[in-house]
Amino acid sequence: MGEGRAAALPANAWNWIAVWRRNYLAWKKVALASILGNLADPIIYLFGLGLGLGIVIGRVDGTSYVAFLAGGMVATSAMTSATFETIYAAFARMHAQRTWEAILYTQLTLGDIVLGELAWAASKAFLAGTGIMIVATTLGYAAWPSILYALPVIVLTGLAFASLAMVVTALAPSYDYFVFYQTLVLTPMLFLCGAVFPINQLPGAFREAAQFLPLAHAIELIRPAMLGRPADSIGLHIGALCIYAVLPFFLSAALFRRRLMS
């Protein structure tokens, strides 16, 4: 039992890099299509809602609606990119392709594999979120150089959502079950966490619920950085994202140990 628990944890602080590098080398072959695919959805939101509704809405929180929306779309892009990489690509490597099974015949542990997958998903989230940020900055909807403060937050957001999605991946019997996570968790979070309109416009109960959601914490850090404003309660938001990144990691590692090694 002790060996099983040890196998569910990373063997050391660097083994996960091999998993990250393996995923990177496979991704390089389709890098352009992958990047464009990750950027398409949030850019459609940014210009469709931002320029369309922006004419009707006017200014929000002292800035244009497009600039307000840009911060939400950066965080949302990091969320969706990390989540989809985990629930689809990582699930395929674990379940259909059986790549994880092959890796387990090396000196890497199951914990190394999970950590490497999370790091890779966070890397994809960083690319997606940074891409939206560059577009917004180029068009004058984000402030330079304060946007640089948002870069580590994008990575942390990717880690948090990848870690949460890894729990779903560990529990799902097949791809068909992921639609429930997308529909019942991700989509409501998009509208509850201030991505497309201010949280203070929500009813009281929803405002309280939003305070516990990871996307809200990410937006509260990313949007002020993009608008060149100071953020409030930075430690609280970073701490909440760290909790969402760390605790589900250990839970998913335990679930994978039960699923793959028992």
C-alpha positions in Angstrom: 0.0 0.0 0.0 2.9 2.3 0.8 4.4 1.7 -2.7 1.0 2.5 -4.3 0.8 5.8 -2.5 4.4 6.7 -3.5 3.6 5.9 -7.1 0.8 8.4 -7.1 3.2 11.2 -6.1 6.0 12.7 -8.2 9.3 10.9 -7.6 11.3 14.1 -7.7 11.1 17.7 -8.8 12.1 17.2 -12.4 10.7 13.9 -13.8 7.6 15.7 -15.0 9.7 17.6 -17.6 10.0 14.4 -19.6 6.2 14.2 -19.9 5.9 17.9 -20.8 8.6 17.5 -23.5 6.9 14.4 -25.0 3.6 16.4 -25.3 5.4 19.4 -26.7 7.2 17.4 -29.4 3.8 15.8 -30.4 2.1 19.2 -30.4 4.8 20.9 -32.5 3.5 19.1 -35.6 0.0 20.8 -35.3 1.1 23.9 -33.4 -0.4 26.5 -35.8 -3.8 24.8 -36.0 -3.8 24.3 -32.2 -3.0 28.0 -31.5 -5.6 29.3 -34.0 -8.2 26.9 -32.6 -7.6 28.2 -29.0 -7.8 31.8 -30.1 -10.9 31.6 -32.3 -13.6 31.3 -29.6 -12.4 34.1 -27.2 -11.7 36.4 -30.2 -15.2 35.9 -31.5 -16.5 36.8 -28.0 -14.2 39.8 -27.8 -15.2 41.4 -31.1 -18.8 40.0 -31.4 -19.9 41.0 -27.9 -17.3 43.8 -27.4 -18.0 45.8 -30.5 -21.7 44.7 -30.9 -23.0 45.1 -27.4 -20.3 47.7 -26.6 -22.2 50.3 -28.7 -25.3 49.7 -26.7 -23.8 49.4 -23.3 -21.2 52.1 -23.5 -18.7 52.2 -20.6 -18.4 49.6 -17.8 -16.4 50.2 -14.6 -14.9 53.4 -16.1 -13.6 51.8 -19.3 -15.0 50.8 -22.7 -16.9 47.5 -22.8 -14.4 46.0 -25.2 -11.5 46.7 -22.8 -13.6 45.3 -19.9 -14.4 42.2 -21.8 -10.7 41.6 -22.9 -9.6 40.8 -19.3 -12.5 38.3 -19.0 -11.6 36.7 -22.3 -7.9 36.2 -21.4 -8.9 34.4 -18.2 -11.6 32.4 -20.0 -9.2 31.4 -22.8 -6.8 30.1 -20.2 -9.6 28.2 -18.5 -10.9 26.5 -21.7 -7.5 25.8 -23.2 -6.2 24.1 -20.0 -9.5 22.2 -19.5 -9.9 20.9 -23.0 -6.2 19.8 -23.1 -6.8 17.8 -20.0 -10.2 16.3 -20.5 -9.7 15.4 -24.2 -6.0 15.1 -25.0 -4.8 13.8 -21.6 -7.7 11.4 -21.4 -6.8 10.1 -24.9 -3.2 9.5 -23.8 -4.4 7.8 -20.7 -7.3 5.8 -22.0 -7.3 5.2 -25.8 -3.6 5.6 -26.8 -2.4 4.0 -23.5 0.6 6.3 -23.5 0.5 6.6 -19.7 0.8 2.8 -19.4 3.9 2.8 -21.6 5.5 5.7 -19.5 4.8 3.7 -16.3 7.3 1.1 -17.5 10.0 3.7 -17.1 11.3 5.2 -13.9 8.5 7.8 -13.9 5.7 7.5 -11.4 2.0 8.1 -12.0 2.5 11.4 -10.0 5.2 12.4 -12.5 2.8 11.8 -15.4 -0.1 13.8 -13.8 2.2 16.7 -12.9 3.7 16.7 -16.4 0.2 16.8 -18.0 -0.8 19.7 -15.7 2.3 21.6 -16.6 1.7 21.0 -20.3 -2.0 22.1 -20.0 -0.8 25.3 -18.2 1.6 25.9 -21.0 -1.2 25.7 -23.5 -3.3 28.0 -21.4 -0.4 30.5 -21.3 -0.2 30.5 -25.1 -3.9 31.0 -25.5 -4.3 33.7 -22.8 -1.2 35.6 -24.0 -2.4 35.5 -27.6 -5.7 37.2 -26.6 -3.7 39.7 -24.5 -1.5 40.6 -27.4 -4.5 41.2 -29.7 -6.1 43.4 -27.1 -2.9 45.4 -26.5 -2.3 45.9 -30.2 -5.8 47.3 -30.6 -5.4 49.6 -27.6 -7.7 47.7 -25.2 -5.0 46.8 -22.7 -2.2 48.8 -21.0 1.5 48.3 -21.6 3.6 47.3 -19.7 1.3 46.5 -16.8 -0.1 43.5 -18.7 3.2 41.7 -17.9 1.9 41.3 -14.3 -0.9 39.2 -15.7 1.4 36.6 -17.3 2.1 34.5 -14.2 -1.6 34.7 -13.3 -2.4 33.1 -16.7 -0.1 30.2 -15.9 -1.6 29.8 -12.4 -5.1 29.9 -13.9 -4.1 27.2 -16.4 -2.8 25.0 -13.6 -5.9 25.5 -11.5 -8.3 24.5 -14.2 -6.1 21.7 -15.5 -6.0 20.3 -12.0 -9.8 20.5 -11.6 -10.2 18.9 -15.1 -7.8 16.1 -14.1 -10.2 15.0 -11.4 -13.0 14.8 -14.0 -10.6 12.9 -16.3 -9.8 10.4 -13.6 -13.5 9.7 -13.0 -15.0 9.8 -16.5 -15.5 6.3 -18.1 -15.6 7.8 -21.6 -15.5 11.1 -23.6 -19.2 11.4 -23.5 -19.2 12.4 -19.9 -17.1 15.5 -20.4 -20.0 17.4 -21.9 -21.6 17.5 -18.4 -18.5 19.3 -17.0 -18.5 21.8 -19.9 -22.3 22.5 -19.7 -22.8 22.4 -15.9 -19.5 23.9 -14.7 -17.6 25.8 -17.3 -20.5 27.6 -19.0 -22.2 28.8 -15.8 -18.8 30.0 -14.5 -18.3 32.1 -17.6 -21.4 34.1 -16.8 -21.1 34.1 -13.0 -17.5 35.2 -12.6 -17.5 38.7 -14.2 -16.1 37.7 -17.6 -18.8 39.3 -19.7 -20.5 41.7 -17.2 -19.6 42.9 -13.7 -20.3 40.6 -10.8 -22.0 43.4 -8.9 -24.9 43.2 -11.4 -25.7 39.7 -10.2 -28.3 38.9 -7.5 -26.8 38.6 -4.0 -26.7 34.8 -3.8 -24.9 34.5 -7.1 -22.4 37.2 -6.1 -21.6 35.2 -3.0 -21.2 32.0 -5.0 -18.9 33.7 -7.5 -16.4 34.5 -4.7 -15.6 30.8 -4.4 -15.1 30.1 -8.1 -11.6 30.0 -9.6 -12.4 32.0 -12.7 -13.5 35.0 -10.6 -10.2 35.1 -8.8 -8.3 34.9 -12.1 -10.3 37.8 -13.6 -9.9 39.9 -10.5 -6.1 39.7 -11.0 -5.9 39.8 -14.9 -8.4 42.6 -15.6 -6.7 45.3 -13.4 -3.3 44.4 -14.9 -4.6 44.8 -18.4 -6.3 48.1 -17.5 -3.3 49.5 -15.7 -5.1 49.5 -12.3 -4.1 48.2 -8.9 -5.7 44.9 -8.0 -7.5 44.4 -4.6 -6.8 41.4 -2.3 -4.0 40.0 -4.4 -2.9 37.5 -1.8 -6.5 36.2 -1.4 -6.9 35.6 -5.2 -3.5 34.0 -5.6 -4.1 31.8 -2.6 -7.4 30.7 -3.9 -6.0 29.8 -7.3 -3.1 27.9 -5.6 -5.6 25.9 -3.6 -7.5 25.0 -6.8 -4.2 23.9 -8.4 -2.8 21.8 -5.5 -5.7 20.0 -3.8 -7.3 18.6 -7.0 -3.8 17.4 -8.1 -3.5 15.1 -5.1 -7.1 14.0 -5.4 -6.7 13.2 -9.1 -3.4 11.3 -8.4 -5.2 9.2 -5.9 -8.1 8.5 -8.2 -5.7 7.6 -11.1 -3.9 5.2 -8.7 -7.2 3.5 -8.0 -8.2 3.4 -11.6 -4.9 2.3 -13.2 -2.9 0.5 -10.5 -5.4 -1.4 -8.4 
